[in-house]
Structures are given as structure tokens and as C-alpha cells.
Amino acid sequence: MTRDELKQLWFSIDYSNVKEKKQIIVTMDNSIHWPGYGEVEIRREGPDGFSTFKTHEEFPLEYVKTRKEYGEYELIINE
């Protein structure tokens, strides 16, 4: 199978039966060099596709609180 055939197969997959899932994952950085910093990852998947966004912030929970559009997302905090 060629690369182009694999690409066409990937884009022809039916995602209409994928269950909607929205998550915000906060992972605190326990490094002595970066106190108070952490990573925020925002994931969304559903019938209209998949998306992910990741950022490194000084106060990750404050960053999440300023994002009003993420009110319906599940919040997961890892240390």
C-alpha cells in the first residue's frame, strides 16, 4: 500500500459514531527550576473530528479559569 493510498483511507474513515468527549488536563511541573508552572492540554473529540492544544503556563489553573469557552469540559488535574 502506498503512502497516498493510506492517506486517502485515513481521510475516508467515518467518524459520525464517535462519542463527544471534552477534557482539560492540567499537569503541574514539580521541577525546582520552574516552581508554579505546569502544562495545560485541551482535548476535544467527536463526530466532527479531533483537536488538541497544549501550552506551558506559569499559573495553569488561573489560565484555565480565564477560558470561559471551556465551561463544559471535564477538568483533570495531575501532579
C-alpha positions as CSV (number, residue, x, y, z in Angstrom):
1,M,0.0,0.0,0.0
2,T,1.4,3.4,-0.9
3,R,1.5,6.5,1.2
4,D,-1.1,8.2,-0.9
5,E,-3.5,5.2,-0.5
6,L,-3.0,5.3,3.3
7,K,-3.8,9.0,3.3
8,Q,-7.0,8.5,1.3
9,L,-8.0,5.7,3.6
10,W,-7.4,7.8,6.7
11,F,-9.5,10.7,5.4
12,S,-12.3,8.4,4.4
13,I,-12.9,6.9,7.9
14,D,-16.4,7.6,9.2
15,Y,-16.3,9.5,12.5
16,S,-20.0,10.1,12.8
17,N,-20.4,7.4,15.6
18,V,-17.5,8.8,17.8
19,K,-18.8,9.8,21.2
20,E,-18.3,13.5,22.2
21,K,-15.5,13.9,24.7
22,K,-14.0,17.2,26.0
23,Q,-11.2,17.3,28.5
24,I,-8.8,19.8,30.1
25,I,-5.7,18.1,31.6
26,V,-3.5,20.2,33.9
27,T,-0.1,18.7,34.8
28,M,1.9,20.6,37.4
29,D,5.7,20.8,36.9
30,N,7.4,19.8,40.1
31,S,10.8,21.0,39.0
32,I,12.9,23.2,41.2
33,H,13.7,25.3,38.2
34,W,10.1,26.0,37.2
35,P,8.1,26.4,40.5
36,G,4.4,27.1,39.9
37,Y,4.5,26.2,36.3
38,G,2.5,23.5,34.6
39,E,1.1,22.2,31.3
40,V,-2.4,22.7,30.1
41,E,-3.7,20.3,27.5
42,I,-7.1,20.8,25.9
43,R,-8.6,17.8,24.0
44,R,-11.8,17.6,22.1
45,E,-13.1,14.7,20.0
46,G,-16.5,14.0,18.5
47,P,-18.3,13.3,15.2
48,D,-16.9,16.5,13.7
49,G,-13.2,15.5,14.3
50,F,-10.4,15.7,16.8
51,S,-8.4,18.6,18.2
52,T,-5.7,19.1,20.8
53,F,-3.9,22.1,22.2
54,K,-1.0,22.1,24.7
55,T,0.6,25.1,26.4
56,H,3.1,25.7,29.3
57,E,1.9,28.3,31.8
58,E,3.1,29.9,35.0
59,F,-0.2,29.5,36.8
60,P,-2.0,26.8,34.8
61,L,-5.2,26.8,36.9
62,E,-5.6,30.5,36.6
63,Y,-5.1,30.1,32.8
64,V,-8.0,27.5,32.7
65,K,-10.2,29.8,34.8
66,T,-9.8,32.7,32.3
67,R,-11.0,30.5,29.4
68,K,-14.8,30.9,29.6
69,E,-15.5,28.8,26.5
70,Y,-14.2,25.7,28.2
71,G,-17.0,25.5,30.8
72,E,-18.4,22.2,29.6
73,Y,-15.0,20.5,29.6
74,E,-14.0,17.8,32.1
75,L,-11.1,19.1,34.3
76,I,-8.3,16.6,35.1
77,I,-5.5,17.7,37.4
78,N,-2.3,15.7,37.6
79,E,0.6,16.4,39.9
